């Protein structure tokens, strides 16, 4: 996702605030001030790009991949 041009500012913000510990889309929504559906969409795309992990595959908990810092 980051290698694609241009990366949206929203995706950059979500990735910036995504910790290496498991967190929920609601937490990221509160931190970034973005709407929950927007955060959920971005968080769903980040694992496909190899930048985050989805704990259960159900979109409930995410964390940053260690190598994407």
C-alpha positions as CSV (number, residue, x, y, z in Angstrom):
1,X,0.0,0.0,0.0
2,X,2.8,2.4,0.8
3,X,4.5,1.7,-2.5
4,X,1.5,2.7,-4.5
5,X,1.4,6.4,-5.5
6,X,-0.1,8.3,-4.0
7,X,-0.8,6.9,-0.6
8,X,-3.7,8.5,1.0
9,X,-3.1,10.7,4.0
10,X,-5.7,8.6,5.9
11,X,-3.9,5.4,5.2
12,X,-0.6,7.0,6.3
13,X,-2.2,8.2,9.5
14,X,-3.7,4.8,10.3
15,X,-0.4,3.1,9.7
16,X,1.5,5.7,11.8
17,X,-0.8,5.2,14.8
18,X,-1.1,1.4,14.5
19,X,0.9,-0.1,17.4
20,X,2.8,-3.4,17.4
21,X,0.3,-4.6,20.1
22,X,-3.1,-5.9,19.1
23,X,-5.7,-3.1,18.9
24,X,-9.2,-2.6,17.5
25,X,-10.5,-0.5,14.7
26,X,-12.4,1.5,17.3
27,X,-9.2,2.4,19.1
28,X,-7.6,3.6,15.9
29,X,-10.7,5.5,15.0
30,X,-10.5,7.4,18.4
31,X,-6.8,8.1,18.0
32,X,-7.0,9.4,14.4
33,X,-10.4,11.0,14.6
34,X,-11.5,9.2,11.5
35,X,-14.8,7.5,11.0
36,X,-14.9,3.9,12.1
37,X,-15.8,2.5,8.6
38,X,-12.9,4.4,7.1
39,X,-10.5,2.9,9.7
40,X,-11.9,-0.5,9.2
41,X,-11.4,-0.3,5.4
42,X,-7.9,0.8,5.7
43,X,-7.0,-1.8,8.4
44,X,-8.5,-4.5,6.1
45,X,-6.2,-3.4,3.3
46,X,-3.0,-3.1,5.3
47,X,-2.6,-6.8,5.9
48,X,-3.0,-7.4,2.1
49,X,-0.1,-5.0,1.6
50,X,2.0,-6.9,4.2
51,X,2.1,-3.9,6.6
52,X,-0.2,-5.2,9.3
53,X,-1.6,-8.4,10.8
54,X,-5.2,-9.3,11.4
55,X,-5.3,-11.5,14.5
56,X,-8.3,-13.7,13.7
57,X,-8.9,-12.9,10.0
58,X,-12.2,-11.4,11.0
59,X,-11.2,-7.7,11.2
60,X,-11.5,-7.3,14.9
61,X,-7.9,-6.8,16.0
62,X,-4.9,-5.6,14.1
63,X,-1.2,-4.8,14.8
64,X,1.6,-3.3,12.8
65,X,4.1,-5.8,11.3
66,X,7.4,-5.5,13.0
67,X,9.3,-4.9,9.7
68,X,7.0,-2.1,8.5
69,X,8.4,0.5,10.9
